[in-house]
Amino acid sequence: MIIRDIHEDKSKDTKFKKINDPVTRADIAAQFIIKGAFTRFFKGLQFVGEETQEPKQGEEPKFDVESVNLDYITIECLASTLGKDLTSLNREIETKRCCVYVDPLDGTKDYVRGTLDAVTTMIGITVDDRPFIGIILRPFAKVE
């Protein structure tokens, strides 16, 4: 995952959007990849990301969007993972009615300090301006 790769690389390239509000190369790269994947597969999708910057030309993260297997992104797979009945979500929705909100690296200050337990990537999806589903990824969670 790009957030872990950049952390291990030690070259976070931290800047400040405003006082006490850092942004790193990982914030920008993660959002670039997430936005690219969503907009590639879901034409017309509205996308709102926390970061306003794009990666510098020539520094775009390398990620093959075509390698994403959408067969694994199903309500059945999500329901199985969560252990919940999500059949009410299993319906087609026009993409133009949806908006994806992304905080690619929540906890950037912790990320810069190396306190990684609270670092997350958050994705929220609305339909007709109403919350539909949210996803939280903890890229540094220890799997046991």
C-alpha positions in Angstrom: 0.0 0.0 0.0 1.3 3.4 -1.0 1.0 4.9 2.5 3.2 2.2 4.1 5.6 2.3 1.2 6.2 6.1 1.6 6.5 5.7 5.4 9.2 3.0 5.0 10.9 5.2 2.4 11.3 7.9 5.1 10.8 10.6 2.5 7.4 11.9 3.5 8.0 15.4 2.0 5.8 17.1 4.6 4.3 20.5 3.9 1.7 22.5 5.7 -1.7 23.5 4.3 -2.1 25.9 7.2 -0.6 26.1 10.7 -0.6 22.7 12.4 -2.2 21.0 9.3 0.4 18.9 7.6 0.1 17.2 4.2 2.6 14.6 3.0 3.5 12.9 -0.2 1.5 9.9 1.1 -1.7 12.0 1.5 -1.4 13.2 -2.1 -0.4 9.8 -3.6 -3.1 7.9 -1.8 -5.8 10.3 -2.9 -4.5 10.2 -6.5 -4.8 6.4 -6.6 -8.2 6.2 -4.9 -9.7 8.9 -7.1 -8.2 7.3 -10.2 -9.7 3.9 -9.4 -13.1 5.2 -8.5 -13.4 7.5 -11.5 -12.0 4.8 -13.9 -14.7 2.3 -13.0 -17.6 4.6 -12.2 -17.9 7.2 -14.9 -19.7 10.4 -13.9 -19.0 9.8 -10.2 -18.7 12.9 -8.0 -15.5 12.9 -6.0 -14.5 15.1 -3.0 -11.1 14.6 -1.6 -9.5 16.4 1.4 -6.3 17.1 -0.6 -6.3 19.8 -3.2 -2.8 19.1 -4.6 -2.0 16.6 -7.3 1.3 14.7 -7.4 4.1 16.6 -9.2 4.5 15.7 -12.8 6.7 12.6 -13.1 6.1 11.7 -9.5 2.6 10.1 -9.9 2.4 6.9 -8.0 2.6 3.8 -10.1 -0.6 1.8 -9.8 -2.2 -0.3 -12.5 -6.0 0.4 -12.1 -6.6 -2.4 -14.6 -5.3 -4.9 -12.1 -8.2 -4.2 -9.7 -10.6 -7.2 -9.8 -14.1 -5.9 -9.4 -15.4 -9.4 -8.9 -14.2 -9.0 -5.3 -16.0 -5.8 -4.7 -19.5 -7.1 -4.2 -22.2 -6.7 -1.6 -21.9 -10.5 -0.9 -18.1 -10.2 -0.3 -18.6 -7.2 2.0 -21.5 -8.9 3.9 -19.3 -12.0 4.4 -16.4 -9.9 5.6 -18.6 -7.9 8.0 -20.8 -10.9 9.0 -23.9 -8.9 8.4 -26.9 -9.1 6.1 -26.5 -6.4 3.5 -29.1 -7.5 0.9 -30.9 -4.2 1.2 -27.8 -2.5 -0.3 -27.7 -4.9 -3.3 -29.2 -2.7 -5.9 -28.1 -0.7 -8.9 -27.7 3.0 -8.3 -27.0 5.6 -11.0 -23.5 6.8 -10.6 -24.5 10.4 -11.0 -26.5 10.1 -7.8 -23.4 9.1 -5.8 -20.5 11.1 -4.3 -17.4 9.6 -2.8 -15.7 11.6 0.0 -12.1 10.7 0.8 -9.7 11.5 3.6 -6.7 9.6 2.1 -4.6 9.8 5.3 -6.5 10.7 8.4 -4.0 11.3 11.2 -1.3 12.9 9.2 0.3 14.5 12.3 0.6 11.0 13.8 1.9 9.6 10.5 4.7 12.3 10.4 5.6 11.5 14.1 5.6 7.8 13.5 2.7 7.1 15.8 0.9 4.9 13.3 -1.9 3.1 15.3 -4.4 5.9 14.7 -3.6 6.5 11.0 -6.6 5.6 8.7 -7.9 6.0 5.2 -11.6 6.9 5.2 -14.0 6.7 2.3 -17.6 7.7 2.6 -20.2 7.3 -0.1 -23.5 9.2 -0.3 -26.5 8.6 -2.6 -28.7 11.6 -3.2 -26.7 13.5 -0.5 -27.5 10.9 2.1 -24.9 8.7 3.8 -24.8 5.2 2.2 -21.7 3.4 3.3 -18.4 4.2 5.0 -15.1 2.4 4.8 -12.2 2.8 7.2 -8.8 1.2 6.5 -6.0 1.1 9.1 -2.9 0.6 6.9 -0.6 0.0 10.0 -3.0 -2.3 11.9 -1.2 -5.4 13.2 -2.8 -8.5 11.9 -2.7 -11.4 14.3 
